[in-house]
Amino acid sequence: MQLSSSEPCVVILTEKEVEVSVNNHATFTLPKNYLAAFACNNNVIELSTLNHVLITHINRNIINDYLLFLNKNLTCVKP
């Protein structure tokens, strides 16, 4: 099954092993309970199954917010 998105990135969580091919290159296997991020721009992402995959589409605003969060000094924050 082919995965496409209008957003720049997708994040998938597998519930079972899933074979993946990007741009018709050699396939690789994502193990069960694996979290992976894929860039969608100009990429054809093929998954062996979508029945056991949870997918979220990530827009640029979320990516920018996450990068700003990573850039903060968190050493003074107490858990």
PDB file of N, CA, C and O in Angstrom:
ATOM      1  N   MET A   1       0.830  -1.159   0.000  1.00  0.00           N
ATOM      2  CA  MET A   1       0.000   0.000   0.000  1.00  0.00           C
ATOM      3  C   MET A   1       0.885   1.236   0.000  1.00  0.00           C
ATOM      4  O   MET A   1       1.885   1.304   0.714  1.00  0.00           O
ATOM      5  N   GLN A   2       0.507   2.191  -0.796  1.00  0.00           N
ATOM      6  CA  GLN A   2       1.307   3.403  -0.929  1.00  0.00           C
ATOM      7  C   GLN A   2       0.813   4.465   0.048  1.00  0.00           C
ATOM      8  O   GLN A   2      -0.390   4.684   0.194  1.00  0.00           O
ATOM      9  N   LEU A   3       1.756   5.113   0.709  1.00  0.00           N
ATOM     10  CA  LEU A   3       1.450   6.160   1.671  1.00  0.00           C
ATOM     11  C   LEU A   3       1.780   7.501   1.041  1.00  0.00           C
ATOM     12  O   LEU A   3       2.883   7.698   0.530  1.00  0.00           O
ATOM     13  N   SER A   4       0.836   8.414   1.074  1.00  0.00           N
ATOM     14  CA  SER A   4       1.100   9.762   0.583  1.00  0.00           C
ATOM     15  C   SER A   4       0.494  10.754   1.564  1.00  0.00           C
ATOM     16  O   SER A   4      -0.431  10.429   2.307  1.00  0.00           O
ATOM     17  N   SER A   5       1.031  11.970   1.554  1.00  0.00           N
ATOM     18  CA  SER A   5       0.552  12.989   2.476  1.00  0.00           C
ATOM     19  C   SER A   5       0.789  14.359   1.875  1.00  0.00           C
ATOM     20  O   SER A   5       1.748  14.564   1.131  1.00  0.00           O
ATOM     21  N   SER A   6      -0.087  15.295   2.199  1.00  0.00           N
ATOM     22  CA  SER A   6       0.126  16.678   1.781  1.00  0.00           C
ATOM     23  C   SER A   6       1.039  17.403   2.770  1.00  0.00           C
ATOM     24  O   SER A   6       1.475  18.524   2.512  1.00  0.00           O
ATOM     25  N   GLU A   7       1.321  16.763   3.891  1.00  0.00           N
ATOM     26  CA  GLU A   7       2.220  17.330   4.898  1.00  0.00           C
ATOM     27  C   GLU A   7       3.656  16.896   4.602  1.00  0.00           C
ATOM     28  O   GLU A   7       3.867  15.908   3.899  1.00  0.00           O
ATOM     29  N   PRO A   8       4.649  17.624   5.133  1.00  0.00           N
ATOM     30  CA  PRO A   8       6.042  17.301   4.817  1.00  0.00           C
ATOM     31  C   PRO A   8       6.577  16.038   5.478  1.00  0.00           C
ATOM     32  O   PRO A   8       7.622  15.527   5.075  1.00  0.00           O
ATOM     33  N   CYS A   9       5.873  15.525   6.490  1.00  0.00           N
ATOM     34  CA  CYS A   9       6.409  14.398   7.248  1.00  0.00           C
ATOM     35  C   CYS A   9       5.271  13.520   7.762  1.00  0.00           C
ATOM     36  O   CYS A   9       4.186  14.010   8.076  1.00  0.00           O
ATOM     37  N   VAL A  10       5.532  12.226   7.844  1.00  0.00           N
ATOM     38  CA  VAL A  10       4.605  11.313   8.515  1.00  0.00           C
ATOM     39  C   VAL A  10       5.391  10.527   9.556  1.00  0.00           C
ATOM     40  O   VAL A  10       6.562  10.201   9.359  1.00  0.00           O
ATOM     41  N   VAL A  11       4.735  10.236  10.649  1.00  0.00           N
ATOM     42  CA  VAL A  11       5.312   9.401  11.696  1.00  0.00           C
ATOM     43  C   VAL A  11       4.419   8.182  11.808  1.00  0.00           C
ATOM     44  O   VAL A  11       3.198   8.300  11.915  1.00  0.00           O
ATOM     45  N   ILE A  12       5.039   7.004  11.784  1.00  0.00           N
ATOM     46  CA  ILE A  12       4.253   5.778  11.883  1.00  0.00           C
ATOM     47  C   ILE A  12       4.711   4.957  13.081  1.00  0.00           C
ATOM     48  O   ILE A  12       5.890   4.936  13.435  1.00  0.00           O
ATOM     49  N   LEU A  13       3.758   4.291  13.683  1.00  0.00           N
ATOM     50  CA  LEU A  13       4.010   3.357  14.771  1.00  0.00           C
ATOM     51  C   LEU A  13       3.476   2.010  14.323  1.00  0.00           C
ATOM     52  O   LEU A  13       2.302   1.884  13.976  1.00  0.00           O
ATOM     53  N   THR A  14       4.338   1.006  14.330  1.00  0.00           N
ATOM     54  CA  THR A  14       3.928  -0.317  13.860  1.00  0.00           C
ATOM     55  C   THR A  14       3.433  -1.163  15.026  1.00  0.00           C
ATOM     56  O   THR A  14       3.987  -1.121  16.124  1.00  0.00           O
ATOM     57  N   GLU A  15       2.393  -1.920  14.767  1.00  0.00           N
ATOM     58  CA  GLU A  15       1.900  -2.881  15.757  1.00  0.00           C
ATOM     59  C   GLU A  15       2.430  -4.278  15.463  1.00  0.00           C
ATOM     60  O   GLU A  15       2.485  -5.128  16.352  1.00  0.00           O
ATOM     61  N   LYS A  16       2.819  -4.511  14.220  1.00  0.00           N
ATOM     62  CA  LYS A  16       3.447  -5.758  13.782  1.00  0.00           C
ATOM     63  C   LYS A  16       4.586  -5.385  12.843  1.00  0.00           C
ATOM     64  O   LYS A  16       4.726  -4.217  12.478  1.00  0.00           O
ATOM     65  N   GLU A  17       5.400  -6.359  12.446  1.00  0.00           N
ATOM     66  CA  GLU A  17       6.469  -6.088  11.484  1.00  0.00           C
ATOM     67  C   GLU A  17       5.866  -5.594  10.173  1.00  0.00           C
ATOM     68  O   GLU A  17       4.870  -6.132   9.689  1.00  0.00           O
ATOM     69  N   VAL A  18       6.491  -4.556   9.604  1.00  0.00           N
ATOM     70  CA  VAL A  18       6.009  -3.967   8.358  1.00  0.00           C
ATOM     71  C   VAL A  18       7.202  -3.774   7.432  1.00  0.00           C
ATOM     72  O   VAL A  18       8.224  -3.222   7.839  1.00  0.00           O
ATOM     73  N   GLU A  19       7.076  -4.225   6.192  1.00  0.00           N
ATOM     74  CA  GLU A  19       8.117  -3.997   5.198  1.00  0.00           C
ATOM     75  C   GLU A  19       7.875  -2.647   4.536  1.00  0.00           C
ATOM     76  O   GLU A  19       6.743  -2.289   4.212  1.00  0.00           O
ATOM     77  N   VAL A  20       8.971  -1.902   4.343  1.00  0.00           N
ATOM     78  CA  VAL A  20       8.891  -0.550   3.795  1.00  0.00           C
ATOM     79  C   VAL A  20       9.843  -0.428   2.620  1.00  0.00           C
ATOM     80  O   VAL A  20      10.952  -0.963   2.639  1.00  0.00           O
ATOM     81  N   SER A  21       9.396   0.281   1.602  1.00  0.00           N
ATOM     82  CA  SER A  21      10.242   0.634   0.471  1.00  0.00           C
ATOM     83  C   SER A  21      10.033   2.117   0.190  1.00  0.00           C
ATOM     84  O   SER A  21       8.898   2.586   0.114  1.00  0.00           O
ATOM     85  N   VAL A  22      11.132   2.853   0.036  1.00  0.00           N
ATOM     86  CA  VAL A  22      11.056   4.276  -0.265  1.00  0.00           C
ATOM     87  C   VAL A  22      11.646   4.494  -1.649  1.00  0.00           C
ATOM     88  O   VAL A  22      12.794   4.131  -1.907  1.00  0.00           O
ATOM     89  N   ASN A  23      10.860   5.086  -2.535  1.00  0.00           N
ATOM     90  CA  ASN A  23      11.278   5.380  -3.913  1.00  0.00           C
ATOM     91  C   ASN A  23      11.755   4.136  -4.654  1.00  0.00           C
ATOM     92  O   ASN A  23      12.721   4.187  -5.415  1.00  0.00           O
ATOM     93  N   ASN A  24      11.071   3.024  -4.426  1.00  0.00           N
ATOM     94  CA  ASN A  24      11.347   1.753  -5.107  1.00  0.00           C
ATOM     95  C   ASN A  24      12.755   1.212  -4.856  1.00  0.00           C
ATOM     96  O   ASN A  24      13.268   0.435  -5.661  1.00  0.00           O
ATOM     97  N   HIS A  25      13.380   1.613  -3.754  1.00  0.00           N
ATOM     98  CA  HIS A  25      14.672   1.040  -3.367  1.00  0.00           C
ATOM     99  C   HIS A  25      14.419  -0.259  -2.607  1.00  0.00           C
ATOM    100  O   HIS A  25      13.269  -0.640  -2.387  1.00  0.00           O
ATOM    101  N   ALA A  26      15.461  -0.919  -2.217  1.00  0.00           N
ATOM    102  CA  ALA A  26      15.343  -2.194  -1.498  1.00  0.00           C
ATOM    103  C   ALA A  26      14.473  -2.025  -0.253  1.00  0.00           C
ATOM    104  O   ALA A  26      14.519  -0.999   0.427  1.00  0.00           O
ATOM    105  N   THR A  27      13.691  -3.045   0.022  1.00  0.00           N
ATOM    106  CA  THR A  27      12.805  -2.976   1.187  1.00  0.00           C
ATOM    107  C   THR A  27      13.580  -3.236   2.472  1.00  0.00           C
ATOM    108  O   THR A  27      14.615  -3.903   2.479  1.00  0.00           O
ATOM    109  N   PHE A  28      13.055  -2.698   3.535  1.00  0.00           N
ATOM    110  CA  PHE A  28      13.590  -2.964   4.866  1.00  0.00           C
ATOM    111  C   PHE A  28      12.402  -3.195   5.791  1.00  0.00           C
ATOM    112  O   PHE A  28      11.274  -2.817   5.474  1.00  0.00           O
ATOM    113  N   THR A  29      12.660  -3.810   6.918  1.00  0.00           N
ATOM    114  CA  THR A  29      11.585  -4.179   7.834  1.00  0.00           C
ATOM    115  C   THR A  29      11.624  -3.321   9.087  1.00  0.00           C
ATOM    116  O   THR A  29      12.659  -3.181   9.738  1.00  0.00           O
ATOM    117  N   LEU A  30      10.468  -2.750   9.409  1.00  0.00           N
ATOM    118  CA  LEU A  30      10.314  -2.067  10.686  1.00  0.00           C
ATOM    119  C   LEU A  30       9.758  -3.088  11.670  1.00  0.00           C
ATOM    120  O   LEU A  30       8.743  -3.726  11.387  1.00  0.00           O
ATOM    121  N   PRO A  31      10.401  -3.253  12.813  1.00  0.00           N
ATOM    122  CA  PRO A  31       9.930  -4.256  13.773  1.00  0.00           C
ATOM    123  C   PRO A  31       8.620  -3.835  14.446  1.00  0.00           C
ATOM    124  O   PRO A  31       8.166  -2.698  14.313  1.00  0.00           O
ATOM    125  N   LYS A  32       8.049  -4.760  15.149  1.00  0.00           N
ATOM    126  CA  LYS A  32       6.828  -4.524  15.920  1.00  0.00           C
ATOM    127  C   LYS A  32       7.076  -3.426  16.957  1.00  0.00           C
ATOM    128  O   LYS A  32       8.148  -3.367  17.558  1.00  0.00           O
ATOM    129  N   ASN A  33       6.087  -2.562  17.161  1.00  0.00           N
ATOM    130  CA  ASN A  33       6.147  -1.460  18.134  1.00  0.00           C
ATOM    131  C   ASN A  33       7.303  -0.505  17.862  1.00  0.00           C
ATOM    132  O   ASN A  33       8.021  -0.113  18.782  1.00  0.00           O
ATOM    133  N   TYR A  34       7.479  -0.136  16.610  1.00  0.00           N
ATOM    134  CA  TYR A  34       8.582   0.727  16.190  1.00  0.00           C
ATOM    135  C   TYR A  34       8.021   2.073  15.755  1.00  0.00           C
ATOM    136  O   TYR A  34       6.978   2.129  15.103  1.00  0.00           O
ATOM    137  N   LEU A  35       8.702   3.154  16.109  1.00  0.00           N
ATOM    138  CA  LEU A  35       8.308   4.501  15.732  1.00  0.00           C
ATOM    139  C   LEU A  35       9.293   5.014  14.697  1.00  0.00           C
ATOM    140  O   LEU A  35      10.502   5.008  14.931  1.00  0.00           O
ATOM    141  N   ALA A  36       8.786   5.459  13.551  1.00  0.00           N
ATOM    142  CA  ALA A  36       9.662   5.938  12.479  1.00  0.00           C
ATOM    143  C   ALA A  36       9.061   7.184  11.844  1.00  0.00           C
ATOM    144  O   ALA A  36       7.841   7.311  11.740  1.00  0.00           O
ATOM    145  N   ALA A  37       9.926   8.105  11.418  1.00  0.00           N
ATOM    146  CA  ALA A  37       9.495   9.322  10.725  1.00  0.00           C
ATOM    147  C   ALA A  37      10.005   9.272   9.294  1.00  0.00           C
ATOM    148  O   ALA A  37      11.139   8.863   9.042  1.00  0.00           O
ATOM    149  N   PHE A  38       9.165   9.688   8.366  1.00  0.00           N
ATOM    150  CA  PHE A  38       9.522   9.699   6.948  1.00  0.00           C
ATOM    151  C   PHE A  38       9.196  11.055   6.346  1.00  0.00           C
ATOM    152  O   PHE A  38       8.138  11.625   6.614  1.00  0.00           O
ATOM    153  N   ALA A  39      10.116  11.572   5.523  1.00  0.00           N
ATOM    154  CA  ALA A  39       9.842  12.782   4.754  1.00  0.00           C
ATOM    155  C   ALA A  39       8.964  12.411   3.574  1.00  0.00           C
ATOM    156  O   ALA A  39       9.222  11.422   2.888  1.00  0.00           O
ATOM    157  N   CYS A  40       7.932  13.197   3.336  1.00  0.00           N
ATOM    158  CA  CYS A  40       6.978  12.864   2.271  1.00  0.00           C
ATOM    159  C   CYS A  40       7.256  13.601   0.969  1.00  0.00           C
ATOM    160  O   CYS A  40       6.830  13.147  -0.093  1.00  0.00           O
ATOM    161  N   ASN A  41       7.958  14.723   1.028  1.00  0.00           N
ATOM    162  CA  ASN A  41       8.186  15.516  -0.175  1.00  0.00           C
ATOM    163  C   ASN A  41       8.949  14.723  -1.222  1.00  0.00           C
ATOM    164  O   ASN A  41      10.088  14.314  -0.994  1.00  0.00           O
ATOM    165  N   ASN A  42       8.319  14.508  -2.368  1.00  0.00           N
ATOM    166  CA  ASN A  42       8.921  13.811  -3.506  1.00  0.00           C
ATOM    167  C   ASN A  42       9.352  12.384  -3.185  1.00  0.00           C
ATOM    168  O   ASN A  42      10.234  11.851  -3.858  1.00  0.00           O
ATOM    169  N   ASN A  43       8.762  11.761  -2.191  1.00  0.00           N
ATOM    170  CA  ASN A  43       9.081  10.378  -1.850  1.00  0.00           C
ATOM    171  C   ASN A  43       7.848   9.501  -2.009  1.00  0.00           C
ATOM    172  O   ASN A  43       6.741   9.883  -1.630  1.00  0.00           O
ATOM    173  N   VAL A  44       8.061   8.322  -2.574  1.00  0.00           N
ATOM    174  CA  VAL A  44       7.008   7.321  -2.674  1.00  0.00           C
ATOM    175  C   VAL A  44       7.291   6.289  -1.589  1.00  0.00           C
ATOM    176  O   VAL A  44       8.310   5.600  -1.632  1.00  0.00           O
ATOM    177  N   ILE A  45       6.393   6.185  -0.622  1.00  0.00           N
ATOM    178  CA  ILE A  45       6.579   5.290   0.517  1.00  0.00           C
ATOM    179  C   ILE A  45       5.585   4.145   0.388  1.00  0.00           C
ATOM    180  O   ILE A  45       4.372   4.354   0.401  1.00  0.00           O
ATOM    181  N   GLU A  46       6.117   2.932   0.265  1.00  0.00           N
ATOM    182  CA  GLU A  46       5.278   1.735   0.136  1.00  0.00           C
ATOM    183  C   GLU A  46       5.384   0.930   1.427  1.00  0.00           C
ATOM    184  O   GLU A  46       6.481   0.661   1.915  1.00  0.00           O
ATOM    185  N   LEU A  47       4.232   0.550   1.973  1.00  0.00           N
ATOM    186  CA  LEU A  47       4.175  -0.264   3.184  1.00  0.00           C
ATOM    187  C   LEU A  47       3.513  -1.590   2.855  1.00  0.00           C
ATOM    188  O   LEU A  47       2.567  -1.637   2.069  1.00  0.00           O
ATOM    189  N   SER A  48       4.005  -2.668   3.452  1.00  0.00           N
ATOM    190  CA  SER A  48       3.426  -3.984   3.171  1.00  0.00           C
ATOM    191  C   SER A  48       1.996  -4.082   3.681  1.00  0.00           C
ATOM    192  O   SER A  48       1.187  -4.820   3.118  1.00  0.00           O
ATOM    193  N   THR A  49       1.681  -3.350   4.734  1.00  0.00           N
ATOM    194  CA  THR A  49       0.318  -3.341   5.265  1.00  0.00           C
ATOM    195  C   THR A  49       0.070  -2.039   6.003  1.00  0.00           C
ATOM    196  O   THR A  49       0.981  -1.469   6.604  1.00  0.00           O
ATOM    197  N   LEU A  50      -1.149  -1.579   5.955  1.00  0.00           N
ATOM    198  CA  LEU A  50      -1.536  -0.421   6.758  1.00  0.00           C
ATOM    199  C   LEU A  50      -2.454  -0.827   7.903  1.00  0.00           C
ATOM    200  O   LEU A  50      -2.799  -0.004   8.751  1.00  0.00           O
ATOM    201  N   ASN A  51      -2.848  -2.093   7.925  1.00  0.00           N
ATOM    202  CA  ASN A  51      -3.761  -2.563   8.967  1.00  0.00           C
ATOM    203  C   ASN A  51      -3.137  -2.503  10.350  1.00  0.00           C
ATOM    204  O   ASN A  51      -3.842  -2.302  11.338  1.00  0.00           O
ATOM    205  N   HIS A  52      -1.840  -2.673  10.433  1.00  0.00           N
ATOM    206  CA  HIS A  52      -1.172  -2.730  11.728  1.00  0.00           C
ATOM    207  C   HIS A  52      -0.189  -1.573  11.895  1.00  0.00           C
ATOM    208  O   HIS A  52       0.854  -1.710  12.534  1.00  0.00           O
ATOM    209  N   VAL A  53      -0.550  -0.425  11.302  1.00  0.00           N
ATOM    210  CA  VAL A  53       0.306   0.750  11.376  1.00  0.00           C
ATOM    211  C   VAL A  53      -0.547   1.945  11.802  1.00  0.00           C
ATOM    212  O   VAL A  53      -1.631   2.165  11.262  1.00  0.00           O
ATOM    213  N   LEU A  54      -0.056   2.704  12.763  1.00  0.00           N
ATOM    214  CA  LEU A  54      -0.704   3.947  13.173  1.00  0.00           C
ATOM    215  C   LEU A  54       0.084   5.095  12.556  1.00  0.00           C
ATOM    216  O   LEU A  54       1.306   5.151  12.687  1.00  0.00           O
ATOM    217  N   ILE A  55      -0.607   6.007  11.885  1.00  0.00           N
ATOM    218  CA  ILE A  55       0.054   7.054  11.113  1.00  0.00           C
ATOM    219  C   ILE A  55      -0.436   8.421  11.564  1.00  0.00           C
ATOM    220  O   ILE A  55      -1.632   8.619  11.777  1.00  0.00           O
ATOM    221  N   THR A  56       0.493   9.366  11.711  1.00  0.00           N
ATOM    222  CA  THR A  56       0.128  10.759  11.933  1.00  0.00           C
ATOM    223  C   THR A  56       0.876  11.618  10.927  1.00  0.00           C
ATOM    224  O   THR A  56       2.038  11.362  10.611  1.00  0.00           O
ATOM    225  N   HIS A  57       0.198  12.630  10.435  1.00  0.00           N
ATOM    226  CA  HIS A  57       0.767  13.544   9.452  1.00  0.00           C
ATOM    227  C   HIS A  57       1.218  14.801  10.196  1.00  0.00           C
ATOM    228  O   HIS A  57       0.436  15.414  10.923  1.00  0.00           O
ATOM    229  N   ILE A  58       2.480  15.180  10.009  1.00  0.00           N
ATOM    230  CA  ILE A  58       3.088  16.274  10.764  1.00  0.00           C
ATOM    231  C   ILE A  58       3.292  17.473   9.841  1.00  0.00           C
ATOM    232  O   ILE A  58       3.932  17.362   8.795  1.00  0.00           O
ATOM    233  N   ASN A  59       2.733  18.634  10.244  1.00  0.00           N
ATOM    234  CA  ASN A  59       2.894  19.828   9.407  1.00  0.00           C
ATOM    235  C   ASN A  59       4.125  20.631   9.833  1.00  0.00           C
ATOM    236  O   ASN A  59       4.762  20.330  10.843  1.00  0.00           O
ATOM    237  N   ARG A  60       4.440  21.639   9.056  1.00  0.00           N
ATOM    238  CA  ARG A  60       5.654  22.435   9.300  1.00  0.00           C
ATOM    239  C   ARG A  60       5.609  23.166  10.643  1.00  0.00           C
ATOM    240  O   ARG A  60       6.641  23.301  11.301  1.00  0.00           O
ATOM    241  N   ASN A  61       4.443  23.635  11.055  1.00  0.00           N
ATOM    242  CA  ASN A  61       4.345  24.340  12.334  1.00  0.00           C
ATOM    243  C   ASN A  61       4.726  23.432  13.498  1.00  0.00           C
ATOM    244  O   ASN A  61       5.416  23.864  14.420  1.00  0.00           O
ATOM    245  N   ILE A  62       4.290  22.204  13.463  1.00  0.00           N
ATOM    246  CA  ILE A  62       4.636  21.257  14.527  1.00  0.00           C
ATOM    247  C   ILE A  62       6.131  20.961  14.515  1.00  0.00           C
ATOM    248  O   ILE A  62       6.759  20.884  15.570  1.00  0.00           O
ATOM    249  N   ILE A  63       6.699  20.795  13.329  1.00  0.00           N
ATOM    250  CA  ILE A  63       8.144  20.556  13.219  1.00  0.00           C
ATOM    251  C   ILE A  63       8.914  21.747  13.775  1.00  0.00           C
ATOM    252  O   ILE A  63       9.870  21.564  14.528  1.00  0.00           O
ATOM    253  N   ASN A  64       8.509  22.971  13.414  1.00  0.00           N
ATOM    254  CA  ASN A  64       9.188  24.170  13.916  1.00  0.00           C
ATOM    255  C   ASN A  64       9.063  24.288  15.432  1.00  0.00           C
ATOM    256  O   ASN A  64      10.039  24.619  16.106  1.00  0.00           O
ATOM    257  N   ASP A  65       7.876  24.023  15.977  1.00  0.00           N
ATOM    258  CA  ASP A  65       7.701  24.064  17.434  1.00  0.00           C
ATOM    259  C   ASP A  65       8.606  23.048  18.125  1.00  0.00           C
ATOM    260  O   ASP A  65       9.199  23.345  19.162  1.00  0.00           O
ATOM    261  N   TYR A  66       8.709  21.866  17.558  1.00  0.00           N
ATOM    262  CA  TYR A  66       9.555  20.826  18.137  1.00  0.00           C
ATOM    263  C   TYR A  66      11.028  21.241  18.100  1.00  0.00           C
ATOM    264  O   TYR A  66      11.755  21.041  19.073  1.00  0.00           O
ATOM    265  N   LEU A  67      11.461  21.813  16.989  1.00  0.00           N
ATOM    266  CA  LEU A  67      12.853  22.256  16.887  1.00  0.00           C
ATOM    267  C   LEU A  67      13.141  23.394  17.862  1.00  0.00           C
ATOM    268  O   LEU A  67      14.227  23.445  18.440  1.00  0.00           O
ATOM    269  N   LEU A  68      12.192  24.302  18.054  1.00  0.00           N
ATOM    270  CA  LEU A  68      12.371  25.361  19.050  1.00  0.00           C
ATOM    271  C   LEU A  68      12.457  24.775  20.456  1.00  0.00           C
ATOM    272  O   LEU A  68      13.252  25.234  21.276  1.00  0.00           O
ATOM    273  N   PHE A  69      11.650  23.774  20.730  1.00  0.00           N
ATOM    274  CA  PHE A  69      11.699  23.099  22.027  1.00  0.00           C
ATOM    275  C   PHE A  69      13.065  22.461  22.254  1.00  0.00           C
ATOM    276  O   PHE A  69      13.624  22.565  23.346  1.00  0.00           O
ATOM    277  N   LEU A  70      13.602  21.803  21.235  1.00  0.00           N
ATOM    278  CA  LEU A  70      14.909  21.161  21.369  1.00  0.00           C
ATOM    279  C   LEU A  70      16.020  22.173  21.598  1.00  0.00           C
ATOM    280  O   LEU A  70      17.044  21.849  22.199  1.00  0.00           O
ATOM    281  N   ASN A  71      15.826  23.385  21.126  1.00  0.00           N
ATOM    282  CA  ASN A  71      16.842  24.423  21.225  1.00  0.00           C
ATOM    283  C   ASN A  71      16.853  25.089  22.606  1.00  0.00           C
ATOM    284  O   ASN A  71      17.777  25.847  22.902  1.00  0.00           O
ATOM    285  N   LYS A  72      15.867  24.833  23.446  1.00  0.00           N
ATOM    286  CA  LYS A  72      15.795  25.466  24.763  1.00  0.00           C
ATOM    287  C   LYS A  72      16.770  24.809  25.737  1.00  0.00           C
ATOM    288  O   LYS A  72      17.099  23.629  25.624  1.00  0.00           O
ATOM    289  N   ASN A  73      17.211  25.604  26.683  1.00  0.00           N
ATOM    290  CA  ASN A  73      18.066  25.100  27.751  1.00  0.00           C
ATOM    291  C   ASN A  73      17.163  24.498  28.824  1.00  0.00           C
ATOM    292  O   ASN A  73      16.486  25.225  29.551  1.00  0.00           O
ATOM    293  N   LEU A  74      17.153  23.195  28.917  1.00  0.00           N
ATOM    294  CA  LEU A  74      16.277  22.510  29.858  1.00  0.00           C
ATOM    295  C   LEU A  74      16.997  22.075  31.131  1.00  0.00           C
ATOM    296  O   LEU A  74      16.428  21.349  31.946  1.00  0.00           O
ATOM    297  N   THR A  75      18.245  22.513  31.307  1.00  0.00           N
ATOM    298  CA  THR A  75      19.008  22.079  32.479  1.00  0.00           C
ATOM    299  C   THR A  75      18.453  22.660  33.773  1.00  0.00           C
ATOM    300  O   THR A  75      18.656  22.079  34.839  1.00  0.00           O
ATOM    301  N   CYS A  76      17.758  23.792  33.705  1.00  0.00           N
ATOM    302  CA  CYS A  76      17.227  24.409  34.925  1.00  0.00           C
ATOM    303  C   CYS A  76      15.827  23.901  35.271  1.00  0.00           C
ATOM    304  O   CYS A  76      15.283  24.277  36.310  1.00  0.00           O
ATOM    305  N   VAL A  77      15.242  23.070  34.439  1.00  0.00           N
ATOM    306  CA  VAL A  77      13.902  22.539  34.693  1.00  0.00           C
ATOM    307  C   VAL A  77      14.015  21.326  35.601  1.00  0.00           C
ATOM    308  O   VAL A  77      14.781  20.400  35.335  1.00  0.00           O
ATOM    309  N   LYS A  78      13.238  21.347  36.679  1.00  0.00           N
ATOM    310  CA  LYS A  78      13.253  20.220  37.614  1.00  0.00           C
ATOM    311  C   LYS A  78      12.176  19.223  37.206  1.00  0.00           C
ATOM    312  O   LYS A  78      11.060  19.619  36.868  1.00  0.00           O
ATOM    313  N   PRO A  79      12.503  17.919  37.235  1.00  0.00           N
ATOM    314  CA  PRO A  79      11.506  16.908  36.850  1.00  0.00           C
ATOM    315  C   PRO A  79      10.357  16.802  37.831  1.00  0.00           C
ATOM    316  O   PRO A  79       9.449  15.994  37.633  1.00  0.00           O
TER     317      PRO A  79
END
